[in-house]
Amino acid sequence: MDIDNRVRVSFQVHRGKIKRFMMQYETFLEHQWQLIIRYDTAHGFAHADQYHPSGKREKIPMPTKDFNDALTMAQENIKQHWEEYLKRYMEEKNL
């Protein structure tokens, strides 16, 4: 990551178990932070929301029901693939 890219994280733990979480990757583009992908447990299940410049959002269920595992998967996925997500977003935006 660099100064124009960031990850924001929020989670709640009870007795060593994640009860809910949110982790999102954002990039600073055209004078504002743009949300690229967010992982969370809203709606009662772990999933990713992949954002597009058009405003469209894709909901992608995560292959686990354990929120501890899901948070770890989200962290690893963003760490390993943020540049690919950024490239896709920029290509869709034609920048």
C-alpha positions in Angstrom: 0.0 0.0 0.0 1.0 3.6 -0.4 -0.3 7.1 0.5 -3.1 6.9 -2.0 -4.4 3.5 -0.9 -5.7 2.4 2.5 -7.5 -0.4 4.3 -10.0 0.5 7.0 -11.0 -2.1 9.6 -13.6 -2.4 12.3 -14.6 -5.5 14.2 -16.2 -6.7 17.4 -14.9 -9.6 19.5 -16.6 -11.5 22.3 -14.7 -14.3 24.1 -12.2 -14.7 21.3 -14.7 -14.9 18.5 -15.4 -12.3 15.9 -19.1 -11.3 16.2 -19.0 -8.8 13.3 -16.5 -7.1 11.1 -15.9 -4.7 8.2 -12.7 -4.4 6.2 -12.5 -2.3 3.1 -9.9 -1.2 0.6 -10.1 2.4 -0.7 -8.0 4.4 -3.2 -7.7 8.2 -3.3 -8.8 9.3 -6.8 -10.1 12.5 -8.2 -9.8 14.3 -4.8 -11.8 11.8 -2.8 -11.6 8.3 -1.4 -13.2 5.7 -3.6 -14.4 2.4 -2.1 -13.1 -0.5 -4.2 -14.0 -3.6 -2.2 -15.5 -4.2 1.2 -15.8 -7.4 3.3 -18.3 -7.4 6.0 -20.9 -9.4 8.0 -23.9 -7.2 7.4 -27.1 -9.1 6.6 -25.9 -11.9 8.9 -23.3 -13.5 6.6 -19.7 -12.9 5.6 -19.5 -11.5 2.1 -17.6 -9.1 -0.2 -19.1 -6.1 -2.0 -17.1 -5.2 -5.0 -17.7 -1.6 -6.2 -17.5 -0.3 -9.8 -17.1 3.3 -10.9 -20.6 3.2 -12.4 -22.0 2.8 -8.9 -22.8 -0.8 -9.4 -22.0 -3.1 -6.5 -21.6 -6.9 -6.7 -22.3 -9.0 -3.5 -20.1 -12.1 -3.3 -20.7 -14.6 -0.5 -17.6 -15.8 1.3 -17.1 -19.6 1.5 -17.1 -19.7 5.3 -19.6 -19.2 8.1 -16.9 -18.7 10.7 -16.4 -14.9 11.0 -12.8 -15.4 12.4 -11.9 -17.3 9.3 -13.7 -14.8 7.1 -11.9 -11.9 8.6 -8.5 -13.6 8.0 -9.5 -14.4 4.4 -10.5 -10.8 3.8 -7.2 -9.5 5.2 -5.2 -11.9 3.1 -7.2 -11.3 0.0 -6.8 -7.5 0.1 -3.1 -7.8 1.0 -2.5 -10.1 -2.0 -4.8 -8.6 -4.6 -5.3 -4.9 -3.9 -3.3 -3.9 -7.0 -5.5 -6.1 -9.2 -8.6 -4.6 -7.7 -7.2 -1.1 -8.3 -6.2 -2.0 -11.9 -9.7 -3.3 -12.7 -11.4 -0.2 -11.2 -9.1 2.1 -13.1 -9.7 0.3 -16.4 -13.5 0.5 -15.8 -13.1 4.2 -15.2 -10.9 4.5 -18.3 -8.0 6.2 -16.4 
